[in-house]
Amino acid sequence: MTEPHPTVNPPVEIPELPVGTLLRLHPGEWSHCAIVPLGMYLEMTLSRIHRNTVHADRAALWVWVVGHEHPACTWAHVDSHPPCLHLLVRIDVLTAAADR
């Protein structure tokens, strides 16, 4: 199923990252997580990128990303459960991760 493209001018390309990609996020590269204090280094195993809404601020473009905190969540070794993390991630950070 394809999601609608976000309404951003000019259009922005959101990279394709496979489920299970390990994202290493430094302070300032992510925001709005309810369980991790801002300003912390965070590693997460990607479950999904919500491509239908892009948020813009003066510094960057952001998308909602969901996944599991790595290595604290052992999601791969237990019964399936909803993603532990819901946060905004800068699109340029996702692009850099896709280029690795």
Backbone hydrogen bonds in HBPLUS format (Angstrom, degrees):
<---DONOR---> <-ACCEPTOR-->    atom                        ^
c    i                          cat <-CA-CA->   ^        H-A-AA   ^      H-
h    n   atom  resd res      DA  || num        DHA   H-A  angle D-A-AA Bond
n    s   type  num  typ     dist DA aas  dist angle  dist       angle   num
A0021-THR N   A0018-PRO O   3.11 MM   3  5.83 149.3  2.21 142.9 142.2     1
A0020-GLY N   A0046-LEU O   2.83 MM  26  5.10 168.4  1.84 145.8 149.8     2
A0046-LEU N   A0021-THR O   2.83 MM  25  5.24 172.1  1.84 156.3 156.5     3
A0023-LEU N   A0044-MET O   2.77 MM  21  5.27 172.5  1.78 167.0 167.1     4
A0044-MET N   A0023-LEU O   2.96 MM  21  5.27 156.4  2.01 146.2 153.9     5
A0025-LEU N   A0042-LEU O   2.72 MM  17  5.09 167.1  1.73 173.2 169.5     6
A0042-LEU N   A0025-LEU O   2.82 MM  17  5.09 162.6  1.85 153.8 158.9     7
A0029-GLU N   A0026-HIS O   2.95 MM   3  5.56 158.2  2.00 145.0 147.0     8
A0090-ARG N   A0029-GLU O   3.11 MM  61  5.61 163.1  2.14 148.9 149.9     9
A0031-SER N   A0088-LEU O   2.88 MM  57  5.09 142.4  2.02 141.9 147.1    10
A0088-LEU N   A0031-SER O   2.87 MM  57  5.09 164.2  1.90 154.8 156.0    11
A0070-HIS N   A0043-GLU O   2.83 MM  27  5.20 178.2  1.83 134.2 133.7    12
A0045-THR N   A0068-HIS O   2.76 MM  23  5.10 161.4  1.79 150.8 155.3    13
A0068-HIS N   A0045-THR O   2.93 MM  23  5.10 154.2  2.00 138.6 145.6    14
A0047-SER N   A0066-VAL O   2.83 MM  19  5.59 159.3  1.88 147.5 143.2    15
A0048-ARG N   A0066-VAL O   3.12 MM  18  5.36 156.8  2.17 145.2 142.9    16
A0066-VAL N   A0048-ARG O   2.93 MM  18  5.36 166.2  1.95 158.0 161.4    17
A0050-HIS N   A0064-TRP O   2.85 MM  14  5.33 168.8  1.87 158.5 161.2    18
A0055-HIS N   A0062-TRP O   2.84 MM   7  4.96 164.1  1.87 144.2 148.8    19
A0062-TRP N   A0055-HIS O   2.71 MM   7  4.96 157.8  1.76 153.1 159.1    20
A0057-ASP N   A0060-ALA O   3.03 MM   3  5.66 161.4  2.07 167.2 171.7    21
A0091-ILE N   A0061-LEU O   2.87 MM  30  5.77 164.7  1.89 146.5 149.4    22
A0063-VAL N   A0089-VAL O   2.99 MM  26  5.61 155.0  2.06 148.3 153.3    23
A0089-VAL N   A0063-VAL O   2.88 MM  26  5.61 159.7  1.92 155.7 159.6    24
A0065-VAL N   A0087-LEU O   2.78 MM  22  5.53 160.1  1.82 163.1 169.0    25
A0087-LEU N   A0065-VAL O   2.99 MM  22  5.53 169.3  2.00 161.5 164.8    26
A0067-GLY N   A0085-LEU O   3.09 MM  18  5.31 150.7  2.18 139.1 144.2    27
A0084-CYS N   A0067-GLY O   2.89 MM  17  6.11 113.6  2.34 133.8 151.0    28
A0085-LEU N   A0067-GLY O   2.90 MM  18  5.31 176.7  1.91 150.4 149.8    29
A0073-CYS N   A0069-GLU O   2.85 MM   4  5.35 160.0  1.89 145.4 149.9    30
A0077-HIS N   A0074-THR O   2.75 MM   3  5.53 161.3  1.79 130.7 137.2    31
A0093-VAL N   A0090-ARG O   3.12 MM   3  5.38 132.9  2.35 102.3 114.3    32
A0094-LEU N   A0090-ARG O   3.30 MM   4  6.75 150.9  2.39 145.0 152.7    33
A0095-THR N   A0091-ILE O   2.92 MM   4  6.20 154.1  1.99 151.0 158.6    34
A0096-ALA N   A0092-ASP O   3.02 MM   4  6.20 153.1  2.09 138.3 144.9    35
A0097-ALA N   A0093-VAL O   3.00 MM   4  6.26 151.0  2.09 142.8 150.8    36
A0098-ALA N   A0094-LEU O   2.98 MM   4  6.25 145.5  2.10 143.9 153.1    37
A0099-ASP N   A0095-THR O   3.10 MM   4  6.36 137.0  2.30 140.6 151.9    38
A0099-ASP N   A0096-ALA O   3.18 MM   3  5.10 128.3  2.47  92.0 105.5    39
A0100-ARG N   A0097-ALA O   3.37 MM   3  5.43 155.6  2.43  99.1 106.0    40
